[in-house]
Amino acid sequence: MSDLHAHTSLWLGKPAPRYTSYPPATQFKPLPAEQTALHLAELASSTAPISLYLHIPFCRSLCLFCGCHQVITQRAERISAYLDALHQEIDLVHQQLGKRLPVSHLHFGGGSPSTLTPQQFDALMVHLRGCFEFVAGAELAIELDPRTTTPDYIEALARNGINRASLGVQDFNPQVQQTIHRVQPIEMVAGVMQRLRAAGITALSLDLMYGLPHQTAASLQQTAQQALELDPARISLFSYAHVPGFKTYQKALEQAGLPDDAAKLQQEAAMRTVFTQAGYVAVGIDHFAKAGDPLARAALAGQLGRNFQGYTDDVAPQLLGLGASSISDTGARYVQNEPDLEAYQAALAAGILPLRRHCVRDARDQRREDVIRELMCNFTTDLSAHALKADEYGSEFADALTRLQPYITAGLVHMNGARVMVDTTYRMAVRMVASCFDEYYDPRKISSRVA
């Protein structure tokens, strides 16, 4: 076998989609007016429970590392106006669906949903329960900013049945926190986690990040050890995506100095070692979970999923997104809401679904999607199982097999007949391997922020 480390140039630092969707979001097109309700008709025709996502875009202050769709505000009236529109969207969607769809998974993302007041969160949950039917055992998850998660808010989460929460941490190092404008001492995070557990919300996750200014492999090992002391069920370890052309405020981090790609690889490896030696199961490219956690069980059983929230054990075949910029997935198409708040609110004030872009998938797209998802989740796939004709996988995937050849030569990919296997020494390499099966991939048009 070739020395894998010598061949990191094949993938290290190269742009590739995150493949939370296929085709990627770069292929989304303006949505024709006559197709604005097709995705709801497809959702209504299904009998399986769906996954529901609500986007709360607001943050109280700007974190310089952020690449999310967020709105910075201290104005209560701006949040209230958005929530009025979100309630209107819930009503409009419910009316067009014509029934209460069953929901097996609910996820509040952002921005930061903890910018809402307890009363606002209560009202949203009451409205959702009136328009959707939450099945027994449904996972109700939320993303939290420890700085804005108050005891009263935690009480609201508990009384509304929230049973999973992820806390944004990034790094416990004070110098890093000062630089990225996210100061939250470990004592603050520990206090929030303690209160969540006391309220009965015990499935807790921490989001960490490497590749930021002032981080080193040694400092991140310390952050990893501190994270373990808080005993989270899951840990997400994200690579900082520097896209100043898209998020201009990120330019401020350049002045503090950013590590190069080789240094980032060492940082990720240092943290990965800490987590796996502590018994956490490596899940996909950037998640870790305790062995008994549903996400770890799904990964070990080859049943891991991936959607716009990342890796998931959620088995719902369809996703309904509500709120500005959110994306729905019916299996046949993606539909994205208007990301601009004013345009989103104006559409709903006029009684119109606030839709902006879509992407219709044909059967060939869906077969490629299955291959890419299996690679991203399991690091292996059987091409004969996803070809139109099993014995003709070589011709159907001829373009991909040609693009795979450098990775095979380098030892990053192994072939056994139709079986493709990615060496997991460097898990992040799987994104570039997956891009070999992406018929839309053009590295000149890709940034690390692409879904």
N, C-alpha and C positions, 0 to 999 in steps of 0.2 A: 504493500500500500504506500502511496505517496505520503510525504510529510504534509499533513493538513495545514499546519501552521504556516508553511511556506506558500500556501495557496490562498491565504485570506484575501489577497488582492482581487480574487474573482468576485468577491461579494462585499468585503468590508468597505463601508462608506458609500456604496453605490445606492442610488435611489431605486426604491421599489414600493409598490402599494403595500399597505398593511393587510390587505385582503380581508377586511371585515365585510366586504361585498364583492361579488363578481357578476357582471363587469364592474370595475372600480368606479368611484364617483366621477372621475374624469370623463366618463362616457355618458353621464346624465345629460339629457337634452331638455329644452323648454317643453312644458306640458301643454298640448293643445286643449283648448277650452272644452271641446266635445268629449274629452277623456277624463274629466275631473272626478268622476265618481266611479270609474271602472274598478279601482282597487277596493272600494267599499263593497261593491257587488261581489267581488271575488272573496272578500273576507266573510260576507254574509252567507255565502254558499257553502262554507266549510263547517263541519260539525266538530272539529277538534278545537280545544281551547287555544287561545292566542296568547301572545306575549304583548304587554302594553308598556310603552315608554312615554314619559312626560318630561319635556325639557323646560327647566327653570334657568334662564340664561344669566341671572343676576349674581354679581359679586360686590361686596362692600369696598374692596380695594383691588388693585391690579397686581398680579403675580407675574414677574417678568419672564418666567419660563413658559407661560400658558400658551397653548395653541388651540384652545377650545373656542367655540362660538359663545362669547360672553359679553355682558354689558355691565359696565362699572357704574354703580349709582348708590347714592345715599338717600334718594328721594322716595319716600313711601308711596307717593301718588303715582310714580312711574310703575312701580311694582303692582299696585292695585289696578292700574289701567290694563296692564298685561294679563293679570289674572282674570279680569272681566272678559277679555277676549278668549282666554283659554277655556273658561266656563262656556262661552258661546260656541267654541269649537266642539267641546264635548257634547253639547246639546245637538248641534248640527250633524255631527257624525252619527250620534245615536238615532236621530230621526231618519237619516238616509240608510242606515243599516236595517232599521225596522224591527230590531229585537235587541235583547241584552246578550251580547256575545259572552261566552265563558272565557275567563282569564286564569291562566296558571302561573303567570309571572308578571310582576309589576316592577318597573324600575324608574326612579326619579333621578335624573341626571342634570348636569349644568355645564357652566356656571356653578352655582352652589344652591341646592334646594334649602339649605339651612338659613338663607336670607329671608325666608318666609316667616311670618309670625305663627305661633301655635294655632291661632284662630283661622288663619288663611289655610293652613295645612288641613285642619279639621274640615273646613268647607270643601276643599278639593276631594278629600276621601269620601265624604258623604255623597258628593255629586257622582263620583266614579262608581260607588257601590249602587247608586240608583240607576246607572246607565249600563253597567256591566255586571256579570255574575262571577264573583271570585270563587273558584272551585276549592274544595277542602284541601288543605295543605299547600295552597298557593304561596310562592315566595314573593314577599313584598320588600323590595330593597331600595336603598337610598344612598346617595353620595353626600358626605358631610364635610364641612370645613370646621375643624375643631375650634377655631376662633369665634365662630358665630353660632355654635351649637350650645344653647342654654339649657339649664335644667327643665324649664317649662316646655321647651321644644321637645326634649327627650320624652317628657310625659305625654305630649301629643303624639309622638311616633308610637309609643307603646299602646295607647288607648285605641289607635287606629290600625293596630295589627302589624306594624312594620316588624319584620323578623330578621332582616340582614342589613348591615350598614358598612360602608367603606369610608375610611377617613383619609383625606389627603394630607400626607406628611412631607414627602419628597426627601428631606434630610433632617437629622437632628442636630447637625453641626451649626452653632450660632453664627459663625462667619458666613456660611452658605446661606442661611436663612436671611441674614441682613442683606446680602447681595441680591437675592431673588425677590426681596420684598415680601417675605412670608415668615414672620417671626412668630413662632409658637413653640415654647419650651416643651420638653418631653413631659414635664409635670402636667402641662395643660392637656396634652393628648391622653396621658394616663388617666387624668380625672374624668374626661369625657367618656373614655372606654369603661371606667368603673361605674359611672352613672348609667350608661347604656346597659351594662350587664345587670345592674341592680333593678332596672326596669324590665328585665326579661329578654332584652335584645342581645343575644350571646354570640350570634354568627357575625363576627367582626373581621374586617379586612383593613390592611394598611397599604396605601399607594406610596411607593418610593421611586426615586429617579436618580440616574447617574448621567454623567456628561455635563454637569453644571460647573461653573467657576469654583475654584478652591477645593474641589473634590479630588481625592486621591484614592487609590486602592485601599490604603491603610485606614483613611478616615471613613470610607464607606463600609469597611469591615466593622468598624465601631458602631456606625449607624445600624448595620444589620444586627449586631448583637443587642443593641438597645431595643430594636424592634421585637426581637425574640423575647425579651424580658416582659413585653406587653402581651405576649401569648395570643397573637391573632390567629384566626382559623385559616386565613388566606393572606398572601402578600403578592402585590403586583409590583414588578420591577421594570419601570419604563426607561427607555433611552430618550434623553432630551433631544427634541427635534428643533434645530436652529433654522428658522425660516423667516429671517428679517424682512424679506421682500413681501411676505404675507402678513406678518405681525411685526410692524416697524419698531415697536418698543423693545423687542428682543436685542436690538443693536446695542443697548446699554450693557448687555452681558459680555459683549466683545471686549469692552474696555477692561473688564475684570479678568479676562483670559479664559478661553475655552479649551478643554483637552482635545487632542487630535483623536482620530479614529482608533489608533492602536492603544492609546491610553484608555479610551472608553471600553475597549475589549477587555483590558486588564481589570478595570473597575467592575464590569459585569461579572467576570469570572470570580473575582474576590468575594462578591456578595453571594453569588450562586453557591459557592463552596460553603459559606456559613450556613445557608438555609438547608442545603441538602444534608450536610453533616448533622444538623439538628433534627433530621428526620422528615423534613417537608418533602413532598413529592413535586418534582418539576413538572409543570403543566404547560404544554405548548412552548412558546418562545420567551414568555415573560411573566408567568404566574407560578406561584408555589402554594401548596395547600397541605394541611395536615392529612395524614393517611386516611382518617375516617371521614373527611369532608366530602360532600357529594361531588365537588369538582375533581378531587383526586380520584375518587372511585370511577367517575366518568372517563378520566384520562387513562387510567389503568385498564379499563374495560374496552378502550377504543371507541367510546361513545361521546367523546367531547364535541361540543359545538362551538361555532364562532359566529358572532353577529356584530352589530354596530357598537355594542357595549364591550366587545372583546370576547374572551373565552367564557364559555358558559356550559352548565349542565342542563339548561333549559331546553326541553325537547319540543316546545311549541313550533309547529311548522310555519307559522305566520306571525308577523309583527305589525302592530299598529302604533305609529308615532303621533304624538300630540304635542303642540307647542311649536314655537318658531324654530326652524331649521331641522326639525325631527324628520326621520325617514321611516316610511312603512315598507314592508316586504311581504307580498302576497304569495311568493313562490314564482309567479309569472312575471312580476314587475316590481320595481322600486319606485316609490313616489316620495318626493321631498317637499316639505313645507317651505314657505317663504322665510328666509333667514332674517330679513330686515324687520325689526319690530313694528315700525310704523306701517309698512305694507301689510304685515301679518294682521295687525289690529284693524286696518282699514277694510281689508277683505271681509273679515268677520262682522264688522259693523254693517256691511252691505249684505250680509247673509250668504256670503260666498266662501266655499272652502279655500283656505289660504295656501294653495298649492303652487309650486314653482317649477320643479323639474321632475323628470321621470326617466326610467330605463326599462324597456320591455325585453325580456329574455326569451330567446328561442330555445329549442331543444338542444342545439349544439352548445349554446352558452351554458345551459344547465349541466350538461355532461362535463364541460371544462370546470364549471364551478365545483362539482363534486370532487374532481381530481385535486383542485387547489385546496379545498377545505380539508380533505383527508391529509394532504401534505402538511398544511399549517397546523393541524390538530394531532396527527398521528405520526408524521414524518415518513409515511409510507403510503402507497396506493397501488392498486392492481388496475392497470390500464385496460385490461380486457373486460373488467367489470363495468367500465364506463364508456366503452366504445359502442357505437351504434350496432356493430357486429363484433362479437368477442374476438373472433379470429382475424379481424382486420384492424386491430388496434395500431399496428405498425404503420399503416397508411393513414388512418385518421389522425394520429398524433405524430406524423412524420416531422412536422415543423418543430414540435417540442423536443423530440428525440435528438434532432440535429443540434438544437440550442443547449441540450443537456450535456453534450459530449465533453466540453471542457471541464465540467464538474465531475463527470465520470473519470476522466483522465487524472484529475487532481485527487481523487479518492473521497470527494465530498458526497458523491452519489454512487450507489451500487445498483446494478440491474440483475434481476434473476428472472429471465423470461419477461413477462409483462409487469413484474413487480418492480416498482421504483422505491428505493430506500435511501433516506438522507441520513448521513452520519450526524449524530447529535452532539459531537464534540463542540461544534459551534452552532447552536440552535438558530441563531439569528440568520444564518445562511439560507434557511429554508425559504425566506421571502424571495431571494433571487432565484432559487430553484423553482419555486411556484410560478415566478414570472415567465419561465420558459413555456408554460401552458397558457399564458395570457395572450390571446390573439390581438389584444388592443395595446399591448405594452410598447411604449416608446419612452425610453429613459430621458429623452430630451424634454418631455412634457410632464415628468413626474417630480413631485416634491415629497418629502417625508411626511407631510401632513395629509396625503391622499388616503382616503378610506379604502 
